[in-house]
C-alpha cells in the first residue's frame, strides 16, 4: 500500500508547508547501465547518464550493483558552501564505514577534522563582558535596536522584543508590589495561552 506524503503530513503535528524531512536515503537494486547490459544485444554498447534533481536539500542514493555505489545529490540553493564542500569528505567517511568489519557502535561518526571543527572551533564562544553589564540591560538595548523583531516563539504564538519587554516589566512590577526584591528566589507558574 502506498500513501502519499501530503496525506501522511495531514496526520502529523507538522504544519502544512513545512517539510516532513530534509534528507532522503534511497536504495536501488542496480544501475540502469548494468540492468540493460545484462539484456545483451544492442544494449551492450549503450551508456546511460543519470540526470536528476532532488526535491530535498540532501539525498543519498545507494546502488547494490557489482560494487556498492553511492551518489549524493543536493540542492545548491539550500546548502551553504561549507556543507557542499564537506559532502565529498562525508561520502568518503560513509564508504569507509560501510567497508569496515568493525561493529557500528565502534566506528567514528565524524572525521578528525569535523570533530575538531565542532568541538573546538565552533565551541569557541568566550565573550568578554564588563562586570557592570547585566543581562537585563543587554536585553533592553536589543529592544531599543529591534523593537518589532520576533524575540520568542512558542507554538503558533510569538512576541516581539517590545511586547516581551512590556510583559516582563509588568511581571517585575507585580512581584515588587508583593515585596520581592534582589536576590530573592521566586517560583512562577502561569498558563500558556
Backbone as CSV, one residue per row, in Angstrom:
resi,resn,N_x,N_y,N_z,CA_x,CA_y,CA_z,C_x,C_y,C_z
1,UNK,0.842,-1.177,0.000,0.000,0.000,0.000,0.884,1.236,0.000
2,UNK,0.613,2.180,-0.860,1.342,3.439,-0.917,0.465,4.554,-0.381
3,UNK,1.064,5.402,0.431,0.344,6.552,0.967,1.098,7.807,0.560
4,UNK,0.450,8.760,-0.082,1.142,9.986,-0.496,1.641,10.780,0.712
5,UNK,2.774,11.465,0.522,3.368,12.237,1.620,2.434,13.322,2.143
6,UNK,1.657,13.956,1.258,0.766,15.016,1.751,-0.287,14.454,2.707
7,UNK,-0.678,13.185,2.501,-1.650,12.561,3.404,-0.990,12.227,4.747
8,UNK,0.239,11.712,4.685,0.983,11.426,5.920,1.161,12.716,6.709
9,UNK,1.498,13.804,6.014,1.696,15.082,6.694,0.407,15.549,7.357
10,UNK,-0.739,15.299,6.740,-2.004,15.732,7.333,-2.285,14.993,8.642
11,UNK,-1.707,13.811,8.825,-1.889,13.045,10.058,-0.902,13.483,11.138
12,UNK,0.138,14.202,10.763,1.181,14.574,11.720,0.861,15.906,12.384
13,UNK,1.706,16.280,13.337,1.577,17.571,14.009,2.363,18.663,13.285
14,UNK,2.957,18.334,12.136,3.781,19.287,11.399,2.878,20.181,10.555
15,UNK,3.104,21.495,10.661,2.294,22.466,9.934,2.383,22.251,8.434
16,UNK,1.307,22.513,7.731,1.301,22.439,6.265,2.329,23.425,5.728
17,UNK,3.035,23.025,4.695,4.072,23.873,4.118,5.440,23.633,4.716
18,UNK,5.490,22.951,5.865,6.761,22.599,6.487,7.133,21.197,6.029
19,UNK,8.371,21.002,5.527,8.731,19.664,5.042,8.716,18.621,6.152
20,UNK,8.330,17.407,5.801,8.355,16.306,6.763,9.786,15.924,7.117
21,UNK,10.680,16.044,6.160,12.083,15.714,6.388,12.939,16.525,5.435
22,UNK,14.208,16.647,5.768,15.130,17.466,4.994,16.131,16.639,4.191
23,UNK,16.152,15.339,4.410,17.073,14.497,3.656,16.381,13.181,3.333
24,UNK,16.939,12.479,2.351,16.315,11.263,1.872,17.406,10.238,1.586
25,UNK,17.172,8.987,1.958,18.078,7.886,1.626,17.298,6.926,0.740
26,UNK,17.872,6.629,-0.434,17.237,5.752,-1.410,18.183,4.587,-1.669
27,UNK,17.635,3.376,-1.763,18.462,2.212,-2.085,17.874,1.534,-3.310
28,UNK,18.685,1.435,-4.356,18.274,0.805,-5.609,18.987,-0.538,-5.742
29,UNK,18.364,-1.503,-6.400,18.960,-2.825,-6.565,20.038,-2.871,-7.636
30,UNK,20.040,-1.921,-8.567,21.007,-1.953,-9.668,21.040,-0.591,-10.362
31,UNK,22.105,-0.381,-11.136,22.196,0.778,-12.012,21.510,0.443,-13.330
32,UNK,20.968,1.418,-14.006,20.338,1.162,-15.298,21.332,0.582,-16.297
33,UNK,22.586,1.080,-16.289,23.607,0.544,-17.192,23.690,-0.970,-17.064
34,UNK,23.867,-1.444,-15.852,24.034,-2.878,-15.605,22.779,-3.652,-15.994
35,UNK,21.642,-3.120,-15.659,20.380,-3.804,-15.936,20.204,-4.046,-17.432
36,UNK,20.404,-2.988,-18.232,20.195,-3.136,-19.671,21.319,-3.916,-20.352
37,UNK,22.546,-3.774,-19.864,23.647,-4.541,-20.466,23.441,-6.039,-20.276
38,UNK,22.823,-6.416,-19.180,22.540,-7.839,-18.951,21.561,-8.381,-19.984
39,UNK,20.780,-7.515,-20.570,19.827,-7.932,-21.601,20.542,-8.294,-22.902
40,UNK,21.827,-7.796,-23.049,22.626,-8.140,-24.228,22.182,-7.399,-25.477
41,UNK,22.629,-7.918,-26.623,22.264,-7.337,-27.908,22.702,-5.897,-28.041
42,UNK,21.816,-5.078,-28.565,22.150,-3.672,-28.816,22.345,-2.873,-27.518
43,UNK,21.966,-3.442,-26.413,22.122,-2.749,-25.132,23.570,-2.799,-24.627
44,UNK,24.379,-3.722,-25.126,25.744,-3.901,-24.615,26.599,-2.647,-24.739
45,UNK,26.459,-1.900,-25.811,27.326,-0.748,-26.041,26.700,0.588,-25.658
46,UNK,25.556,0.564,-25.053,24.897,1.814,-24.667,25.319,2.220,-23.261
47,UNK,25.355,3.500,-23.077,25.698,4.027,-21.756,24.617,5.023,-21.347
48,UNK,24.181,4.900,-20.130,23.136,5.789,-19.621,23.748,6.771,-18.646
49,UNK,23.335,8.003,-18.760,23.785,9.035,-17.833,22.568,9.491,-17.053
50,UNK,22.668,9.385,-15.765,21.557,9.804,-14.905,21.585,11.319,-14.764
51,UNK,20.486,11.952,-15.044,20.345,13.387,-14.819,19.071,13.563,-13.989
52,UNK,19.275,13.909,-12.756,18.125,14.039,-11.866,18.224,15.301,-11.046
53,UNK,17.165,15.609,-10.362,17.113,16.767,-9.484,16.387,16.341,-8.227
54,UNK,16.960,16.626,-7.102,16.327,16.256,-5.847,15.403,17.365,-5.369
55,UNK,14.348,16.980,-4.681,13.442,17.953,-4.073,13.785,18.183,-2.609
56,UNK,14.891,17.603,-2.167,15.307,17.697,-0.770,16.690,18.321,-0.715
57,UNK,17.039,18.966,0.391,18.373,19.542,0.486,19.476,18.494,0.283
58,UNK,19.225,17.271,0.730,20.251,16.241,0.625,19.612,14.881,0.361
59,UNK,20.109,14.189,-0.664,19.632,12.850,-0.985,20.836,11.941,-1.168
60,UNK,20.851,10.820,-0.472,21.898,9.812,-0.620,21.265,8.609,-1.305
61,UNK,21.865,8.197,-2.434,21.321,7.075,-3.201,22.379,5.976,-3.247
62,UNK,22.007,4.789,-2.845,22.911,3.648,-2.888,22.455,2.643,-3.929
63,UNK,23.409,2.037,-4.629,23.110,1.029,-5.653,23.843,-0.247,-5.292
64,UNK,23.142,-1.377,-5.250,23.761,-2.674,-4.971,24.080,-3.339,-6.300
65,UNK,25.047,-2.805,-7.011,25.446,-3.349,-8.297,26.595,-4.323,-8.052
66,UNK,27.530,-4.452,-8.999,28.699,-5.304,-8.764,29.437,-4.852,-7.512
67,UNK,29.460,-3.556,-7.307,30.027,-2.948,-6.101,28.943,-2.037,-5.534
68,UNK,29.072,-1.726,-4.261,28.134,-0.769,-3.670,28.539,0.618,-4.149
69,UNK,27.637,1.294,-4.816,27.895,2.638,-5.311,27.020,3.620,-4.552
70,UNK,27.579,4.791,-4.270,26.834,5.840,-3.580,26.836,7.094,-4.423
71,UNK,25.702,7.765,-4.471,25.599,9.045,-5.151,24.932,10.019,-4.187
72,UNK,25.475,11.214,-4.105,24.891,12.245,-3.250,24.377,13.357,-4.145
73,UNK,23.129,13.714,-3.966,22.529,14.843,-4.668,22.173,15.884,-3.620
74,UNK,22.336,17.145,-3.981,21.986,18.194,-3.026,21.504,19.424,-3.765
75,UNK,20.712,20.192,-3.088,20.157,21.425,-3.622,21.122,22.552,-3.269
76,UNK,21.838,23.045,-4.279,22.853,24.078,-4.033,22.261,25.346,-3.434
77,UNK,21.007,25.618,-3.736,20.382,26.833,-3.215,20.104,26.736,-1.720
78,UNK,19.994,25.514,-1.194,19.622,25.352,0.217,20.782,24.964,1.119
79,UNK,21.860,24.440,0.542,23.016,24.083,1.351,24.085,25.145,1.183
80,UNK,24.631,25.605,2.293,25.665,26.632,2.214,26.962,26.036,1.696
81,UNK,27.874,26.879,1.288,29.131,26.442,0.675,29.870,25.455,1.569
82,UNK,29.913,25.699,2.881,30.609,24.790,3.792,30.054,23.375,3.664
83,UNK,28.725,23.268,3.634,28.097,21.951,3.551,28.475,21.230,2.272
84,UNK,28.428,21.945,1.144,28.707,21.292,-0.133,30.161,20.863,-0.214
85,UNK,31.071,21.633,0.369,32.481,21.244,0.355,32.707,19.990,1.188
86,UNK,31.894,19.773,2.183,32.085,18.629,3.064,31.299,17.390,2.632
87,UNK,30.483,17.502,1.589,29.749,16.328,1.118,30.705,15.241,0.644
88,UNK,31.780,15.637,-0.026,32.735,14.646,-0.518,33.412,13.944,0.646
89,UNK,33.861,14.691,1.661,34.514,14.035,2.795,33.526,13.161,3.556
90,UNK,32.254,13.586,3.640,31.243,12.760,4.294,31.014,11.474,3.511
91,UNK,31.033,11.578,2.182,30.846,10.401,1.328,31.994,9.417,1.546
92,UNK,33.217,9.944,1.592,34.378,9.067,1.821,34.296,8.413,3.200
93,UNK,33.873,9.188,4.202,33.722,8.650,5.551,32.662,7.549,5.565
94,UNK,31.539,7.766,4.876,30.469,6.769,4.817,30.951,5.507,4.125
95,UNK,31.699,5.656,3.038,32.211,4.485,2.325,33.175,3.691,3.213
96,UNK,33.998,4.402,3.986,34.907,3.733,4.919,34.122,2.952,5.959
97,UNK,33.054,3.570,6.473,32.222,2.895,7.473,31.581,1.637,6.894
98,UNK,31.087,1.738,5.655,30.409,0.602,5.043,31.356,-0.552,4.746
99,UNK,32.633,-0.249,4.467,33.599,-1.287,4.131,34.264,-1.891,5.368
100,UNK,34.071,-1.275,6.507,34.714,-1.730,7.731,34.030,-2.986,8.273
101,UNK,34.812,-3.822,8.934,34.253,-5.024,9.545,33.995,-4.820,11.038
102,UNK,34.270,-3.623,11.523,34.035,-3.325,12.939,32.542,-3.180,13.186
103,UNK,32.164,-3.256,14.457,30.762,-3.038,14.795,30.440,-1.555,14.663
104,UNK,29.225,-1.258,14.261,28.822,0.127,14.007,29.056,1.000,15.235
105,UNK,28.780,0.488,16.421,28.940,1.281,17.642,30.389,1.709,17.866
106,UNK,31.347,0.988,17.287,32.764,1.298,17.479,33.314,2.243,16.413
107,UNK,32.523,2.561,15.402,33.003,3.390,14.306,32.789,4.871,14.602
108,UNK,33.734,5.715,14.212,33.557,7.161,14.424,32.522,7.717,13.458
109,UNK,31.710,8.631,13.931,30.708,9.257,13.078,31.273,10.479,12.361
110,UNK,32.380,11.027,12.881,32.972,12.227,12.307,34.434,11.978,11.981
111,UNK,34.937,12.678,10.978,36.365,12.646,10.710,37.047,13.470,11.806
112,UNK,38.354,13.325,11.933,39.099,14.090,12.942,38.930,15.594,12.709
113,UNK,38.937,16.003,11.443,38.779,17.417,11.100,37.396,17.935,11.493
114,UNK,36.349,17.151,11.214,34.984,17.562,11.574,34.819,17.622,13.087
115,UNK,35.383,16.661,13.773,35.303,16.626,15.244,35.960,17.873,15.839
116,UNK,37.154,18.243,15.316,37.854,19.428,15.809,37.027,20.685,15.535
117,UNK,36.447,20.765,14.338,35.653,21.937,13.982,34.472,22.104,14.940
118,UNK,33.768,21.020,15.217,32.576,21.094,16.069,32.944,21.355,17.523
119,UNK,33.920,20.600,18.050,34.237,20.695,19.473,35.129,21.875,19.842
120,UNK,35.987,22.304,18.921,36.930,23.369,19.262,36.545,24.689,18.586
121,UNK,36.521,24.694,17.247,36.302,25.947,16.537,34.900,26.517,16.779
122,UNK,33.871,25.704,16.587,32.511,26.211,16.749,32.154,26.434,18.209
123,UNK,32.898,25.854,19.107,32.593,25.975,20.528,33.380,27.103,21.183
124,UNK,34.110,27.872,20.400,34.869,28.990,20.930,33.924,30.183,21.074
125,UNK,33.167,30.179,22.146,32.121,31.186,22.329,32.428,32.165,23.463
126,UNK,33.679,32.196,23.914,34.051,33.079,25.020,33.907,34.539,24.597
127,UNK,33.197,35.316,25.399,32.994,36.735,25.132,33.268,37.494,26.416
128,UNK,34.051,38.550,26.318,34.319,39.401,27.479,33.139,40.331,27.712
129,UNK,32.613,40.339,28.939,31.513,41.224,29.312,31.938,41.961,30.561
130,UNK,31.760,43.284,30.554,32.164,44.071,31.716,31.319,43.681,32.922
131,UNK,31.893,43.843,34.100,31.213,43.428,35.338,29.896,44.157,35.548
132,UNK,29.821,45.423,35.145,28.611,46.203,35.368,27.519,45.941,34.333
133,UNK,27.740,45.033,33.419,26.769,44.794,32.348,25.829,43.658,32.746
134,UNK,24.586,43.978,33.015,23.606,42.974,33.421,22.834,42.488,32.207
135,UNK,22.376,41.237,32.257,21.647,40.672,31.123,20.365,41.451,30.840
136,UNK,19.726,41.984,31.882,18.500,42.758,31.664,18.797,44.022,30.857
137,UNK,19.952,44.644,31.102,20.318,45.856,30.343,20.648,45.502,28.891
138,UNK,21.317,44.366,28.691,21.611,43.916,27.324,20.310,43.677,26.560
139,UNK,19.325,43.085,27.248,18.037,42.842,26.606,17.358,44.162,26.244
140,UNK,17.396,45.128,27.153,16.767,46.418,26.882,17.427,47.123,25.700
141,UNK,18.739,46.968,25.549,19.434,47.547,24.393,18.948,46.879,23.102
142,UNK,18.718,45.575,23.175,18.201,44.858,21.997,16.792,45.345,21.666
143,UNK,15.983,45.603,22.690,14.626,46.135,22.482,14.703,47.477,21.768
144,UNK,15.662,48.323,22.174,15.821,49.635,21.541,16.238,49.497,20.078
145,UNK,17.123,48.520,19.789,17.619,48.340,18.419,16.580,47.716,17.502
146,UNK,15.848,46.709,18.005,14.934,45.951,17.132,13.600,45.693,17.830
147,UNK,12.823,46.722,18.117,11.588,46.531,18.887,10.542,45.644,18.206
148,UNK,10.523,45.630,16.873,9.474,44.898,16.162,9.914,43.525,15.653
149,UNK,11.122,43.119,15.949,11.573,41.788,15.540,11.104,40.750,16.554
150,UNK,10.955,39.515,16.104,10.489,38.433,16.972,11.549,38.103,18.017
151,UNK,11.136,38.077,19.282,12.049,37.747,20.381,11.871,36.298,20.819
152,UNK,10.618,35.839,20.930,10.338,34.470,21.366,9.170,33.905,20.568
153,UNK,9.195,32.580,20.404,8.103,31.880,19.726,7.753,30.649,20.538
154,UNK,6.478,30.327,20.566,6.015,29.095,21.196,4.782,28.648,20.428
155,UNK,4.863,27.473,19.826,3.744,27.009,19.014,3.514,27.978,17.872
156,UNK,2.279,28.452,17.750,1.988,29.408,16.676,1.948,30.848,17.192
157,UNK,2.407,31.082,18.410,2.427,32.422,19.010,3.834,32.967,19.027
158,UNK,3.956,34.280,18.915,5.265,34.922,19.014,5.096,36.297,19.643
159,UNK,6.184,36.781,20.221,6.205,38.119,20.805,7.395,38.871,20.234
160,UNK,7.207,40.153,19.946,8.321,40.994,19.524,9.140,41.355,20.764
161,UNK,10.307,41.941,20.542,11.123,42.377,21.680,10.369,43.404,22.520
162,UNK,9.648,44.306,21.866,8.893,45.328,22.595,7.806,44.684,23.457
163,UNK,7.025,43.761,22.867,5.948,43.098,23.612,6.505,42.271,24.768
164,UNK,7.596,41.554,24.507,8.200,40.722,25.545,8.721,41.591,26.688
165,UNK,9.326,42.724,26.357,9.841,43.635,27.374,8.702,44.208,28.212
166,UNK,7.602,44.597,27.559,6.454,45.147,28.290,5.890,44.118,29.269
167,UNK,5.735,42.888,28.821,5.186,41.845,29.700,6.144,41.495,30.833
168,UNK,7.444,41.493,30.538,8.441,41.230,31.586,8.388,42.316,32.652
169,UNK,8.267,43.569,32.201,8.187,44.677,33.146,6.919,44.603,33.990
170,UNK,5.788,44.208,33.378,4.545,44.041,34.142,4.740,43.015,35.245
171,UNK,5.356,41.876,34.923,5.595,40.835,35.921,6.538,41.337,37.012
172,UNK,7.597,42.049,36.624,8.559,42.576,37.605,7.877,43.548,38.571
173,UNK,7.046,44.441,38.041,6.354,45.407,38.912,5.372,44.699,39.848
174,UNK,4.693,43.702,39.358,3.766,42.932,40.184,4.522,42.261,41.336
175,UNK,5.663,41.640,41.014,6.456,40.967,42.054,7.005,41.977,43.066
176,UNK,7.390,43.159,42.612,7.878,44.199,43.527,6.775,44.632,44.498
177,UNK,5.535,44.742,43.988,4.408,45.112,44.861,4.173,44.058,45.934
178,UNK,4.539,42.797,45.629,4.387,41.721,46.609,5.560,41.656,47.581
179,UNK,6.546,42.538,47.408,7.671,42.585,48.324,8.901,41.814,47.853
180,UNK,8.896,41.343,46.645,10.054,40.626,46.122,11.123,41.636,45.736
181,UNK,12.361,41.345,46.117,13.474,42.235,45.798,14.657,41.446,45.265
182,UNK,15.813,42.112,45.144,17.018,41.463,44.631,17.414,40.243,45.465
183,UNK,17.979,39.271,44.793,18.498,38.047,45.416,17.419,37.203,46.092
184,UNK,16.152,37.411,45.764,15.061,36.597,46.304,14.604,35.631,45.216
185,UNK,14.519,34.348,45.545,14.052,33.354,44.586,12.533,33.368,44.531
186,UNK,11.991,33.279,43.320,10.548,33.302,43.123,10.189,32.210,42.124
187,UNK,9.222,31.372,42.494,8.705,30.386,41.557,7.528,30.990,40.818
188,UNK,7.496,30.861,39.504,6.423,31.432,38.701,5.716,30.312,37.959
189,UNK,4.406,30.231,38.120,3.604,29.236,37.405,2.521,29.987,36.666
190,UNK,2.443,29.772,35.340,1.432,30.503,34.576,0.927,29.635,33.439
191,UNK,-0.270,29.952,32.989,-0.848,29.244,31.855,-0.281,29.808,30.565
192,UNK,-0.107,28.941,29.590,0.314,29.369,28.257,-0.950,29.469,27.426
193,UNK,-1.229,30.650,26.945,-2.435,30.865,26.141,-2.100,30.989,24.698
